[in-house]
C-alpha cells in the first residue's frame, strides 16, 4: 500500500471524525442550560457528569475496540464507529429530554474510536523510521477538527441550536461512506491476533504496557503528558479573563493562534526534526518546551508576555508523535490496536483526574498565585521529562514474543 496515500486517507478520516466533536463544544452547554431551566449551576454539574461519563466509556471500550481491530482489521472498526457516531448524533439532534441526551453522550463515548484505530492503521502501513512524521500529520487532523469545529458550531448554533448535531451526523455518515468506498484494509489476515477477553479490557491493555521497561516508562510519560494537557481546557479561559481581562474575542484569537502553531509543529517540523535528531531527543526537547511554555503561561504578568509562551509551548507538539513512534516499535504488528486502545484509556484517566486537579489549584491559589495551575502542569511535564530520559536511555528493544 502506498504510504502517502494511506496517510492522506487516515488524515481525512480523523478530521471528519474529530470535526463533529468540535461542533458540539459551543452548543451543548446552551442546550443543557435550557433543559436545566436556565440554572447555570445545575447545568455546570450536568455538563461535568456528561464529560465524566464520556471519559469512562472511552476508558472501558477503547481497549475492546483496539483488540477487535487486531482481530478483524482496522477498516471494519473505523466504519462501524463512524456509522454509529453518525446515528448517535441524529439521536441527540431529536432527543426531547435531558435523559436521552445523556444516553447519546454515553453512546458517543463508546463509538469515538477512530482516532486510536487510525494510529494503529498508520503503524500497519508505515516503516518505523517514518512513523513519527505520519503520527504528526494525524495529530494535525485532530487539531484541525478542534479549531474549525467550534467556530463552525458557533455559527450554526446561532441559526438553530440543534443544527450542529445534524451537521455532525452528516459529517460522520459521509466519513463512513468515504471509508467504505476508499479506505482499504491495512492489517492482512496473517498478521491478525485471536480475540481474547483478557486483552480486551483496561487491565489487560495496561498489562501490555508493563511488558518491559521501555514501554512502561513511555506509557507513564504519555499519561503525565495527557494529565498536564488537561490544564488547557480546564482553566485557560477563566485564567485569561481573570488575569488579563480578556473577553471572548481575545480568547478566541489566542486559542486559534495556539491551534495554528500546533498544526505547523506537527505537520511541518516533526518529520525533519525526527530525521535529524532521532525520536528520543525529539521527545525530550518537546517535553522541555512544553514545561517552559506552561511556566511562561503561569508566570506572565501581562497578556503580551503570555503570548510569548504560545510558540514555545507549541513545540511540545514534537513529543506526541515521537513517543507514539517509539512505543509502536515495542509491540508486534498484531498488537498495534491493543496498544492504541491502552493509550486512549490512559488519556481518559487523565481526563477524569486533570480537570478537578487543575480547577482546585486555580481556585485555591487565585489571589496569591493565579498561574498555579500552569505551574503545576509545568512540574508534571518536568517529571515526564525525567521519566522519558530514564526510559529511553537505551535504544528500544524489539517487541517481545507473545
C-alpha positions as CSV (number, residue, x, y, z in Angstrom):
1,X,0.0,0.0,0.0
2,X,1.2,3.5,-0.8
3,X,2.2,5.1,2.5
4,X,1.4,8.7,1.4
5,X,-2.0,7.7,0.1
6,X,-2.8,5.7,3.3
7,X,-1.7,8.6,5.5
8,X,-3.8,11.0,3.5
9,X,-6.8,8.7,3.8
10,X,-6.4,8.5,7.6
11,X,-5.9,12.2,7.8
12,X,-9.3,12.8,6.1
13,X,-10.9,10.1,8.2
14,X,-9.7,11.5,11.5
15,X,-10.5,15.1,10.5
16,X,-14.1,14.1,9.6
17,X,-14.4,12.2,12.9
18,X,-13.0,15.0,15.2
19,X,-14.9,17.8,13.5
20,X,-18.2,16.7,14.9
21,X,-16.7,16.6,18.5
22,X,-15.6,20.2,17.9
23,X,-19.0,21.2,16.6
24,X,-20.6,20.3,19.9
25,X,-18.4,22.5,22.1
26,X,-20.3,25.8,21.7
27,X,-23.8,24.4,21.6
28,X,-24.1,21.5,24.0
29,X,-23.8,23.8,27.1
30,X,-26.6,26.0,25.8
31,X,-28.9,23.0,25.2
32,X,-28.2,21.6,28.6
33,X,-28.8,25.0,30.2
34,X,-32.2,25.1,28.5
35,X,-33.1,21.6,29.9
36,X,-31.9,22.8,33.3
37,X,-34.4,25.7,33.2
38,X,-31.7,28.3,33.0
39,X,-30.0,27.3,36.2
40,X,-26.3,27.8,35.4
41,X,-25.0,25.9,38.5
42,X,-27.1,22.8,37.7
43,X,-26.1,23.0,34.0
44,X,-22.4,23.0,35.0
45,X,-22.9,19.9,37.2
46,X,-24.7,18.1,34.3
47,X,-22.0,19.0,31.8
48,X,-19.4,17.7,34.3
49,X,-21.3,14.5,34.5
50,X,-21.6,14.3,30.7
51,X,-17.8,14.7,30.4
52,X,-17.1,12.1,33.1
53,X,-19.4,9.5,31.5
54,X,-17.8,10.1,28.1
55,X,-14.3,9.5,29.5
56,X,-15.4,6.4,31.4
57,X,-16.9,4.9,28.2
58,X,-13.6,5.7,26.5
59,X,-11.7,4.0,29.3
60,X,-13.6,0.7,29.1
61,X,-14.3,0.5,25.4
62,X,-11.1,1.7,23.8
63,X,-9.2,-1.4,24.7
64,X,-12.1,-3.6,23.4
65,X,-12.3,-1.8,20.1
66,X,-8.5,-1.9,19.8
67,X,-8.4,-5.6,20.3
68,X,-11.3,-6.1,17.8
69,X,-9.2,-4.2,15.2
70,X,-6.3,-6.5,15.9
71,X,-8.7,-9.5,15.2
72,X,-10.9,-8.3,12.4
73,X,-8.9,-5.5,10.9
74,X,-8.8,-1.7,11.2
75,X,-11.3,-0.9,8.4
76,X,-14.5,-2.5,9.9
77,X,-13.8,-0.9,13.3
78,X,-13.4,2.5,11.7
79,X,-16.5,2.1,9.5
80,X,-18.8,0.8,12.3
81,X,-17.5,3.6,14.6
82,X,-18.2,6.3,12.1
83,X,-21.7,4.9,11.3
84,X,-22.6,4.5,15.0
85,X,-21.4,8.0,15.8
86,X,-23.4,9.5,12.9
87,X,-26.6,7.7,14.0
88,X,-25.9,8.8,17.6
89,X,-25.7,12.5,16.6
90,X,-29.1,12.1,14.8
91,X,-30.4,10.6,18.1
92,X,-29.1,13.6,20.1
93,X,-30.5,16.1,17.5
94,X,-34.0,14.9,18.2
95,X,-33.6,14.0,21.9
96,X,-36.6,15.5,23.7
97,X,-35.2,15.2,27.2
98,X,-32.0,15.5,29.2
99,X,-32.0,11.8,30.0
100,X,-32.0,10.9,26.3
101,X,-29.3,13.5,25.6
102,X,-27.3,11.8,28.3
103,X,-27.7,8.4,26.7
104,X,-26.5,10.0,23.4
105,X,-23.3,11.2,25.1
106,X,-22.8,7.8,26.6
107,X,-23.1,6.1,23.1
108,X,-20.7,8.7,21.6
109,X,-18.1,7.9,24.2
110,X,-18.3,4.2,23.1
111,X,-18.2,4.9,19.3
112,X,-15.5,7.6,19.2
113,X,-12.8,5.1,18.5
114,X,-11.4,6.0,15.0
115,X,-8.5,8.1,16.3
116,X,-6.8,5.3,18.2
117,X,-7.6,2.8,15.4
118,X,-6.3,5.4,12.9
119,X,-2.9,5.5,14.7
120,X,-2.9,1.7,14.6
121,X,-3.6,1.9,10.8
122,X,-0.6,4.2,10.4
123,X,1.6,1.8,12.3
124,X,0.5,-1.0,10.0
125,X,1.5,0.7,6.8
126,X,4.4,3.0,7.7
127,X,8.1,2.0,8.2
128,X,9.3,2.5,11.7
129,X,11.6,5.4,10.7
130,X,8.7,7.4,9.2
131,X,6.0,6.7,11.9
132,X,6.7,9.8,14.0
133,X,6.1,12.0,10.9
134,X,3.0,10.2,10.0
135,X,1.6,10.3,13.6
136,X,2.3,14.1,13.5
137,X,0.2,14.5,10.4
138,X,-2.7,12.6,12.1
139,X,-2.2,14.9,15.0
140,X,-2.7,17.9,12.7
141,X,-6.0,16.4,11.6
142,X,-7.0,16.1,15.3
143,X,-6.1,19.8,15.9
144,X,-7.8,21.0,12.7
145,X,-11.1,19.4,13.8
146,X,-11.0,21.2,17.1
147,X,-10.0,24.6,15.5
148,X,-12.6,24.5,12.7
149,X,-15.3,22.6,14.6
150,X,-16.0,25.1,17.5
151,X,-16.0,28.1,15.1
152,X,-18.4,26.3,12.7
153,X,-20.5,25.1,15.6
154,X,-20.9,28.6,17.0
155,X,-22.1,29.9,13.6
156,X,-24.5,27.1,13.1
157,X,-25.8,27.2,16.7
158,X,-26.6,30.9,16.2
159,X,-29.1,29.8,13.4
160,X,-30.6,26.9,15.4
161,X,-29.1,25.2,18.5
162,X,-29.7,21.7,17.2
163,X,-28.3,22.4,13.7
164,X,-24.7,21.4,14.7
165,X,-25.9,18.0,15.7
166,X,-27.4,17.4,12.2
167,X,-24.2,18.7,10.6
168,X,-22.1,16.4,12.9
169,X,-24.3,13.5,11.9
170,X,-23.8,14.2,8.2
171,X,-20.0,14.5,8.6
172,X,-19.8,11.1,10.4
173,X,-22.1,9.4,7.8
174,X,-20.1,10.9,5.0
175,X,-17.0,9.6,6.7
176,X,-18.5,6.2,6.9
177,X,-19.3,6.3,3.1
178,X,-15.9,7.7,2.4
179,X,-14.2,4.8,4.2
180,X,-16.5,2.2,2.6
181,X,-15.5,3.1,-0.9
182,X,-12.0,4.5,-0.4
183,X,-10.3,3.1,2.7
184,X,-8.5,-0.3,2.1
185,X,-7.7,-2.7,5.0
186,X,-4.2,-2.2,6.4
187,X,-3.9,-5.4,8.5
188,X,-3.6,-8.6,6.4
189,X,-5.2,-11.8,7.9
190,X,-1.8,-13.4,8.6
191,X,-0.9,-10.6,11.0
192,X,-4.1,-10.7,13.0
193,X,-4.4,-11.9,16.6
194,X,-7.1,-14.1,18.0
195,X,-9.6,-12.2,20.2
196,X,-9.2,-12.7,23.9
197,X,-11.3,-11.0,26.6
198,X,-8.3,-10.8,28.9
199,X,-6.7,-8.4,26.4
200,X,-10.0,-6.5,25.6
201,X,-10.3,-4.6,28.9
202,X,-8.3,-1.9,30.6
203,X,-6.5,-4.3,32.9
204,X,-5.4,-6.4,30.0
205,X,-4.4,-3.3,28.0
206,X,-2.4,-1.9,30.8
207,X,-0.7,-5.3,31.3
208,X,0.6,-4.9,27.7
209,X,2.2,-1.6,28.7
210,X,4.0,-3.3,31.5
211,X,5.7,-6.0,29.4
212,X,9.1,-4.3,29.6
213,X,10.8,-1.2,30.9
214,X,10.8,1.0,27.8
215,X,7.1,0.5,27.1
216,X,6.1,1.0,30.8
217,X,8.3,4.2,31.0
218,X,6.9,5.6,27.8
219,X,3.3,4.9,28.8
220,X,4.0,6.7,32.0
221,X,5.4,9.7,30.1
222,X,2.3,9.6,27.8
223,X,0.0,9.6,30.8
224,X,1.8,12.5,32.5
225,X,1.7,14.5,29.3
226,X,-2.0,13.9,28.9
227,X,-2.6,14.9,32.5
228,X,-0.6,18.1,32.1
229,X,-2.5,19.0,29.0
230,X,-5.8,19.0,30.9
231,X,-4.9,22.4,32.3
232,X,-5.7,24.0,29.0
233,X,-9.4,23.1,28.7
234,X,-9.9,23.2,32.4
235,X,-8.9,26.8,33.4
236,X,-7.4,28.7,30.4
237,X,-10.4,30.7,29.6
238,X,-11.1,31.6,33.2
239,X,-7.4,32.5,33.7
240,X,-7.3,34.7,30.7
241,X,-10.3,36.6,31.8
242,X,-9.3,37.0,35.4
243,X,-5.6,37.9,35.0
244,X,-5.6,39.8,31.7
245,X,-9.2,40.9,31.4
246,X,-9.6,39.3,28.0
247,X,-13.1,38.8,26.5
248,X,-14.4,36.3,24.0
249,X,-12.6,37.9,21.1
250,X,-9.1,37.9,22.7
251,X,-9.6,34.4,24.0
252,X,-10.8,33.1,20.6
253,X,-7.9,34.6,18.7
254,X,-5.4,33.3,21.2
255,X,-6.8,29.8,21.0
256,X,-6.8,30.0,17.2
257,X,-3.1,31.0,17.4
258,X,-2.4,28.0,19.6
259,X,-4.1,25.8,17.1
260,X,-2.2,27.2,14.1
261,X,1.2,26.9,15.9
262,X,0.5,23.4,16.9
263,X,-0.5,22.4,13.4
264,X,2.7,23.9,12.0
265,X,4.8,22.0,14.5
266,X,3.1,18.6,14.0
267,X,2.6,19.0,10.2
268,X,5.8,20.6,9.2
269,X,8.5,20.3,11.9
270,X,8.1,16.8,13.3
271,X,9.4,14.9,10.2
272,X,12.6,17.0,9.7
273,X,13.4,17.2,13.4
274,X,13.0,13.5,14.0
275,X,15.1,12.7,10.9
276,X,17.9,15.0,12.2
277,X,17.8,14.4,15.9
278,X,16.0,11.0,16.3
279,X,12.9,10.2,18.2
280,X,14.5,10.2,21.7
281,X,16.0,13.7,21.5
282,X,12.9,15.0,19.8
283,X,10.8,13.6,22.7
284,X,13.0,15.2,25.3
285,X,13.1,18.6,23.6
286,X,9.3,18.6,23.1
287,X,8.7,17.9,26.8
288,X,11.2,20.6,27.9
289,X,9.5,23.1,25.6
290,X,6.1,22.1,27.0
291,X,7.3,22.7,30.5
292,X,8.8,26.0,29.6
293,X,5.7,27.2,27.8
294,X,3.5,26.2,30.8
295,X,5.8,28.1,33.1
296,X,5.6,31.2,30.9
297,X,1.8,31.0,30.9
298,X,1.7,30.7,34.7
299,X,4.2,33.4,35.5
300,X,3.4,36.0,32.8
301,X,2.0,39.2,34.5
302,X,0.7,40.7,31.2
303,X,-1.1,39.4,28.1
304,X,1.7,40.1,25.7
305,X,4.1,38.1,27.8
306,X,1.6,35.3,27.9
307,X,1.5,35.2,24.1
308,X,5.3,34.6,24.1
309,X,4.6,31.2,25.6
310,X,2.4,30.2,22.7
311,X,5.1,29.3,20.1
312,X,7.3,27.9,22.9
313,X,4.6,25.6,24.2
314,X,3.6,24.6,20.6
315,X,7.0,22.8,20.3
316,X,5.6,20.4,22.9
317,X,3.8,19.0,19.8
318,X,7.1,17.3,18.9
319,X,6.8,15.0,21.8
320,X,3.5,13.2,20.9
321,X,4.5,11.8,17.5
322,X,7.9,10.9,18.9
323,X,6.5,8.9,21.8
324,X,4.0,7.1,19.6
325,X,6.7,6.2,17.2
326,X,8.9,4.8,20.0
327,X,6.0,2.9,21.5
328,X,4.9,1.4,18.2
329,X,8.3,-0.3,17.8
330,X,7.9,-2.1,21.1
331,X,4.9,-4.3,20.3
332,X,4.1,-6.7,17.5
333,X,2.2,-5.5,14.4
334,X,-0.7,-7.7,15.5
335,X,-0.9,-5.7,18.8
336,X,-1.0,-2.1,17.5
337,X,-4.7,-1.8,18.1
338,X,-4.4,-3.0,21.7
339,X,-1.5,-0.5,22.2
340,X,-3.6,2.4,20.9
341,X,-6.6,1.3,22.9
342,X,-4.4,1.3,26.0
343,X,-3.2,4.8,25.1
344,X,-6.7,6.0,24.7
345,X,-7.7,4.5,28.1
346,X,-4.7,6.4,29.7
347,X,-5.9,9.6,28.1
348,X,-9.4,9.0,29.5
349,X,-8.0,8.5,33.0
350,X,-6.1,11.8,32.6
351,X,-9.3,13.4,31.5
352,X,-11.0,12.2,34.7
353,X,-8.3,13.4,37.1
354,X,-7.0,16.5,35.4
355,X,-10.0,18.9,35.4
356,X,-10.5,18.6,39.2
357,X,-6.8,18.8,39.9
358,X,-6.2,22.0,38.0
359,X,-9.5,23.6,38.8
360,X,-8.8,23.1,42.5
361,X,-5.2,24.5,42.2
362,X,-6.6,27.5,40.2
363,X,-9.3,28.4,42.7
364,X,-7.2,27.8,45.9
365,X,-4.3,29.9,44.7
366,X,-6.3,32.5,42.8
367,X,-5.4,35.6,44.8
368,X,-1.8,34.7,45.7
369,X,-0.6,32.8,42.7
370,X,-3.2,32.9,39.8
371,X,-1.0,30.9,37.5
372,X,-0.6,28.0,39.9
373,X,-2.4,25.6,37.7
374,X,0.0,26.2,34.8
375,X,3.0,26.0,37.2
376,X,1.7,22.6,38.3
377,X,1.4,21.5,34.7
378,X,5.0,22.6,34.1
379,X,6.2,20.5,37.1
380,X,4.3,17.4,35.8
381,X,6.0,17.8,32.4
382,X,9.4,18.1,34.0
383,X,8.6,14.8,35.8
384,X,7.6,13.4,32.4
385,X,10.9,14.6,31.0
386,X,12.8,12.8,33.8
387,X,10.9,9.5,33.2
388,X,11.5,9.8,29.4
389,X,15.2,10.3,29.9
390,X,15.3,7.1,32.1
391,X,13.0,5.0,29.9
392,X,14.8,5.8,26.6
393,X,18.4,5.7,27.9
394,X,19.0,2.6,25.7
395,X,17.7,2.0,22.2
396,X,14.2,0.5,22.0
397,X,14.3,-3.3,22.2
398,X,12.4,-5.5,19.7
399,X,8.9,-6.5,20.5
400,X,9.0,-9.4,22.9
401,X,7.5,-12.7,21.8
402,X,3.9,-13.4,22.9
